[in-house]
Amino acid sequence: MGILDKLKERLSGSDVGAGDASEVTDYVELDTNASAEKAKIVVRPFILDDFEQIKPILDVLREGHTISLINIKPLKDKDLIELKRAINKLKKTCDAVEGDIAGFGENWIALVPSFARIHRPKQNAQQQEVEGSAEMQEE
């Protein structure tokens, strides 16, 4: 029994030593809630009635966590010059933040920040190239 007692003592002693070593190690506590909120992506609709209404759209684009879907029909029906001015401002800001902008349908524009891109079918791109070259030949 003396040998078994010594063996138990050594085994239990090594377990305690290993337990003490793991308790002494340093660690860094991370705040998981803050990073989870920033990682969320929001899809937000906007209605563009007036040129001044592009400010909140530009603000969320600069933040970089929002995909904006913009209904341009009210401004299109009201004033085409203001609509072109608003779209140019949206394009410039989109280029500055390395985002992407595209129209879909006749009355909607999608605006995405740099983490996303808008799919453009190759068939439409080829068709536009053909139409563009035909216009160049006519001139």
SVG drawing of the C-alpha trace seen along z (x, -y; Angstrom):
<svg xmlns="http://www.w3.org/2000/svg" viewBox="-45 -71 51 73">
<polyline fill="none" stroke="black" stroke-width="0.4" points="0.0,0.0 2.9,-2.3 3.6,-2.4 -0.1,-3.0 -0.2,-5.9 2.9,-7.4 1.5,-7.0 -1.8,-8.7 0.1,-11.5 2.1,-12.1 -0.8,-12.0 -2.9,-14.3 0.0,-16.6 0.6,-17.0 -3.1,-17.7 -3.0,-20.5 0.1,-21.9 -1.5,-21.9 -4.6,-23.5 -2.6,-26.3 -0.7,-27.0 -3.9,-27.5 -5.3,-29.9 -2.3,-32.1 -2.4,-32.7 -3.4,-36.2 -6.4,-36.8 -8.0,-39.7 -11.8,-40.2 -13.5,-41.2 -16.7,-43.1 -18.7,-40.9 -21.8,-43.1 -20.2,-46.2 -18.7,-44.3 -21.9,-42.4 -23.9,-45.6 -21.4,-47.1 -21.3,-44.0 -25.0,-44.2 -26.1,-45.5 -29.3,-47.5 -31.3,-47.8 -33.2,-51.1 -35.7,-52.6 -35.8,-56.3 -38.2,-58.4 -36.7,-61.4 -39.2,-64.3 -36.7,-67.1 -32.9,-67.6 -32.4,-68.4 -33.6,-64.9 -30.4,-63.4 -28.5,-64.4 -29.7,-61.4 -29.0,-59.1 -25.4,-60.4 -24.9,-60.2 -25.8,-56.5 -23.7,-55.8 -20.7,-57.4 -21.3,-55.3 -20.8,-52.2 -23.4,-49.8 -26.5,-50.6 -27.8,-49.6 -30.1,-52.3 -33.1,-51.8 -34.2,-55.1 -37.6,-55.8 -37.0,-58.7 -40.5,-58.9 -41.8,-61.9 -38.8,-64.0 -38.8,-62.7 -42.5,-63.8 -41.7,-67.1 -38.4,-68.4 -36.1,-66.5 -33.2,-69.0 -33.3,-68.6 -33.4,-64.8 -30.2,-64.9 -28.5,-67.1 -29.4,-64.7 -28.2,-61.7 -24.9,-63.3 -24.4,-64.2 -25.2,-60.6 -22.8,-59.3 -19.9,-61.5 -20.3,-60.5 -20.6,-56.8 -17.4,-57.1 -15.7,-58.8 -16.5,-56.0 -15.8,-53.3 -19.4,-52.2 -21.7,-51.3 -24.9,-52.8 -27.3,-51.5 -30.9,-52.1 -33.4,-49.3 -36.8,-49.8 -37.7,-53.4 -38.2,-54.7 -35.6,-53.1 -31.9,-53.5 -29.8,-51.2 -26.8,-52.6 -24.4,-50.3 -21.2,-51.0 -17.7,-49.6 -18.4,-46.1 -21.0,-45.3 -21.4,-45.5 -24.4,-45.5 -24.8,-42.7 -25.1,-43.8 -26.0,-41.1 -23.5,-40.7 -26.2,-40.5 -27.3,-44.0 -23.7,-45.3 -23.1,-43.7 -26.4,-45.1 -25.4,-48.6 -22.0,-48.3 -23.7,-47.4 -26.1,-50.4 -23.2,-52.7 -21.2,-51.7 -24.2,-52.1 -24.7,-55.6 -21.0,-56.4 -21.3,-55.2 -24.3,-57.4 -22.4,-60.5"/>
</svg>
